């Protein structure tokens, strides 16, 4: 079953994914700080990177779709 989303729904999905990235920034910062002072990393950097890259890939995929869509008429 194919579900079609409107441009505004796709844009909201992008914003939600961007929030997901922001919500994991602290893990990257904590790992960087631990590395700077020679402590063990508190999170698995490979997992963090893979998860965040998957989010970025989805954002890019959605953005390509959005860019190819016509503008929606404004509501009155």
N, C-alpha and C positions, 0 to 999 in steps of 0.2 A: 504494500500500500504506500503510495507516494503522498506525502503531505507537503503542500505548497505553503510557503510562508510569505508574508508581505515584506516589503523592503524595511519597514519600520520594525517588524518582528526580528528580522535578521540583524538589524543595527542594534537592537536591544540584546540579542544574543552575544554580539561582539562586546558590548559594554559589560555584560555579565562575565565573559571570559577575561576581559581586562581586569576586572575586580578580582577574579580568581588568581591571576598573576600577582597582583598587588598583595593579596592575602598571603602569598608564599614568599614574598620578598624577605621577611624576617629570617627564614631558613637560610637563604643565601648569605645574608649579612652575618648570622651567627657562625656559619661555616667559615666565612672569610676571616672573621675575628679570631676564631679558634686557630686557623692556619697561621695567622700573623704572630700569635704568641706561642706557637708550637704545641698546642693542645690537640687531642683527638677531635675529629669532626663530630658534632652532635647529631648530624643527619647524614644519610647516604647521598653523597653528591651526585652519583650517577642516576639515582632514582629521581632526585630533585630536578636534575637537568632534563631527563627524559620526560617527566611529567610536564614541566614548563614548556619544553619544546613542542609537545603535542598540543598544548593550548595555543602556542604561537602559530603552529601550522593550521589549526582550525580557524583562528582569527584571519589568517591570510586567505584561506579557502573561502570563508564567508565574505571577506572584503572584495575578492574577485567577482563573486556572484553579485554583490551589492553594486559594484561599479558598473556591471553590465545591465542593471535594471533601470527602467525609466523612473523618473521622480514620481512620487505619489501626489495626487492633488491634495491641497491643504483643506482641512476641515473648517467649515464656517460655523 
